[in-house]
Amino acid sequence: MPALAVTGALAVTGALALGLALPAGATGGGGAEGRPPLRIVALGDSLVAGYGLPPGEAFPVRLQQALAANGRSGGRPVEIVNAGVSGDTASDGLARLDWAVGDDADAVMVELGANDALRGIDPAVTRKALDEILRRLAARGLPVLLVGMQAPPNMGPAYKQAFDAIYPELAAAHGVPLVPFFLDGVAAERALNQRDGIHPNADGVRTIVSRVLPQVEELVARAAARRDRS
């Protein structure tokens, strides 16, 4: 999505693609020790929802599989809940926060804002929505991983500077870990994106998963510690 010098028409087409998220997939009955899985909600847009991909190639599915491989979840069963809706802005994510992140959530990944940048929404609006999302999740005591976005260069340097600063500044203000740029290593790489040049293909998703996995493992550890204290 962001950090691509795409044409206006192509950007709007990708940003407005609608479709509800698909489930990450079955997780089984709680692992060898009978413990219920930790539920990590991935709250996002089409990059989470898996726009243009078969259900089994969406980011939450691949992330869940990566965590299960070689005991990377610390021996705890983990379910990555696909709470992505294609076309969502940060304000849209805020509007559905309370029902998208249910009472059974153990932690949340927040991946929103790419559509804001593609549509040229005032960065102050995006910042306010993300700030409120983080505030509400903190009030619920949920561990959070904030996933950063970057504005495309064709939005101009002033807009890009204001937008790109949102994520590190909010992460610092709320004391939450940050993935600086979700599409790092994928944006503008033709072989890792679908024909629209915006959404990652299956190889692109695998690249993203490999890059964010260490921070997600830390999020899982924090979620497990919170569960154990309750």
C-alpha positions in Angstrom: 0.0 0.0 0.0 2.0 3.0 1.2 5.5 4.0 0.1 4.6 3.4 -3.6 4.5 6.1 -6.2 1.2 4.8 -7.7 -1.2 6.7 -9.8 -4.2 8.3 -8.2 -6.7 6.0 -9.8 -4.8 2.9 -8.9 -4.4 4.1 -5.3 -8.1 4.8 -4.9 -9.0 1.4 -6.4 -6.8 -0.4 -3.9 -7.8 1.7 -1.0 -11.6 1.3 -1.6 -11.6 -2.4 -2.2 -14.3 -3.7 0.1 -14.6 -7.1 1.8 -14.9 -8.5 5.3 -12.0 -10.3 6.9 -11.7 -14.0 6.6 -10.9 -16.1 9.7 -7.3 -17.0 10.3 -8.2 -20.7 10.4 -8.8 -23.4 12.9 -6.4 -23.6 15.8 -7.4 -26.9 17.4 -8.4 -27.5 21.0 -5.8 -25.8 23.0 -2.5 -27.7 22.4 -0.9 -30.6 24.1 -1.3 -29.2 27.6 -5.0 -28.5 27.1 -4.6 -24.8 27.5 -6.9 -22.5 25.5 -5.1 -20.6 22.8 -4.0 -17.1 23.3 -6.1 -14.9 21.0 -4.1 -12.2 19.3 -6.4 -9.9 17.3 -4.9 -8.3 14.2 -7.0 -5.1 13.8 -6.3 -3.8 10.3 -7.3 -3.1 6.7 -6.8 -5.1 3.5 -3.2 -5.9 4.4 -4.5 -8.0 7.3 -7.7 -9.1 5.6 -5.8 -10.7 2.8 -7.2 -8.8 -0.2 -6.6 -10.6 -3.4 -5.2 -13.7 -1.8 -6.6 -17.2 -1.2 -7.7 -17.5 2.5 -4.8 -19.7 3.4 -2.3 -17.1 2.3 -3.6 -14.1 4.3 -1.2 -12.5 6.8 -3.0 -13.8 10.0 -2.9 -17.4 8.7 0.8 -17.3 7.8 1.7 -15.6 11.1 -0.2 -18.2 13.1 1.6 -20.9 11.2 5.0 -19.3 11.8 4.4 -19.0 15.5 3.4 -22.7 15.7 6.6 -23.8 13.8 9.5 -24.9 16.0 7.7 -23.8 19.2 8.1 -20.1 18.4 5.1 -19.3 20.6 6.8 -20.5 23.7 4.8 -23.7 23.8 1.5 -21.8 24.1 -1.1 -22.4 21.4 -1.8 -19.1 19.6 -4.7 -18.0 17.4 -4.3 -14.9 15.2 -7.7 -13.5 14.8 -8.2 -11.8 11.4 -10.0 -8.5 12.2 -9.0 -6.8 8.9 -11.5 -5.0 6.7 -10.4 -3.9 3.3 -10.7 -0.2 2.8 -10.8 0.7 6.4 -9.2 3.9 7.6 -7.9 4.5 11.1 -11.2 6.1 12.0 -13.1 3.1 10.6 -11.0 0.9 12.8 -11.8 3.0 15.9 -15.6 2.8 15.1 -15.6 -1.0 15.2 -12.9 -1.4 17.9 -15.2 -2.5 20.7 -16.8 -5.4 18.8 -13.7 -6.3 16.7 -11.6 -6.8 19.8 -13.8 -8.9 22.0 -13.5 -9.7 25.7 -11.7 -12.9 24.9 -8.8 -11.0 23.3 -5.4 -11.4 24.9 -3.4 -8.9 22.8 -3.8 -6.7 19.8 -1.8 -5.8 16.7 -3.0 -2.5 15.3 -2.3 -2.1 11.6 -4.3 0.9 10.3 -3.6 4.1 8.3 -2.5 3.0 4.9 -5.9 4.0 3.4 -5.7 7.3 5.2 -2.4 8.1 3.4 -3.7 6.9 0.0 -6.8 9.1 0.3 -4.8 12.1 1.6 -6.7 12.3 4.9 -5.4 14.9 7.2 -2.7 13.2 9.3 -4.1 14.9 12.4 -7.3 12.9 11.9 -5.4 9.7 11.5 -3.3 10.4 14.6 -6.4 11.2 16.7 -8.1 7.9 15.7 -5.0 5.8 16.4 -4.3 7.6 19.7 -7.9 6.8 20.8 -7.5 3.2 19.8 -4.3 2.9 21.8 -5.9 4.7 24.8 -8.9 2.3 24.8 -6.8 -0.8 24.6 -4.6 0.4 27.4 -7.7 1.0 29.5 -8.5 -2.7 29.0 -5.0 -3.7 30.0 -4.3 -5.4 26.6 -0.8 -5.7 25.3 -0.5 -3.9 22.0 1.9 -4.0 19.0 1.6 -0.9 16.8 2.3 -1.5 13.2 3.6 1.5 11.3 2.7 2.8 7.9 4.3 5.3 5.5 2.7 7.7 3.1 3.5 7.3 -0.6 6.0 9.8 -1.9 3.6 11.3 -4.4 1.6 12.8 -1.5 4.4 15.4 -1.2 7.1 15.8 1.4 5.1 17.9 3.9 2.3 15.3 4.0 4.7 12.4 4.2 6.7 14.0 7.0 3.6 14.6 9.0 2.1 11.2 8.4 5.2 9.1 8.9 5.8 10.7 12.3 2.5 9.5 13.7 3.5 6.0 14.5 6.9 6.4 16.3 5.4 9.3 18.3 2.3 7.5 19.4 4.3 4.4 20.2 6.6 6.5 22.5 3.6 8.3 24.0 1.8 5.1 24.9 4.8 3.0 25.7 4.0 0.3 23.1 6.4 -1.5 20.8 6.4 -0.5 17.2 6.9 -2.2 13.8 8.2 0.8 12.0 6.8 -0.1 8.5 4.6 -3.1 7.8 5.7 -3.3 4.2 9.4 -3.0 4.8 11.2 -5.0 2.1 8.0 -5.5 0.2 6.8 -2.1 -0.9 7.9 -1.3 -4.5 9.2 -4.9 -5.0 7.3 -6.1 -8.1 8.0 -9.8 -7.4 6.4 -9.5 -3.9 3.2 -7.6 -4.9 0.0 -8.3 -6.7 -0.6 -6.8 -10.1 -2.1 -3.6 -8.5 1.4 -2.9 -7.1 -0.2 -2.2 -3.7 -1.1 -5.4 -2.0 1.5 -8.1 -1.2 1.2 -11.5 -2.9 1.8 -14.8 -1.1 5.6 -14.3 -1.2 5.2 -10.8 0.0 3.2 -11.9 3.0 5.8 -14.5 3.9 8.4 -11.8 3.8 6.3 -9.6 6.1 5.8 -12.4 8.5 9.5 -13.2 8.7 10.3 -9.6 9.5 7.6 -9.0 12.2 7.9 -12.4 13.8 10.3 -11.5 16.6 8.1 -8.6 17.8 5.0 -10.8 17.6 6.8 -13.4 19.7 7.4 -10.7 22.3 3.7 -9.7 22.1 2.7 -13.4 22.6 5.0 -13.6 25.7 3.3 -10.5 27.1 -0.1 -11.9 26.4 0.8 -15.1 28.1 2.1 -13.3 31.2 -1.1 -11.3 31.4 -3.2 -14.5 31.1 -1.2 -16.2 33.8 -1.7 -13.3 36.2 -5.5 -13.3 35.7 
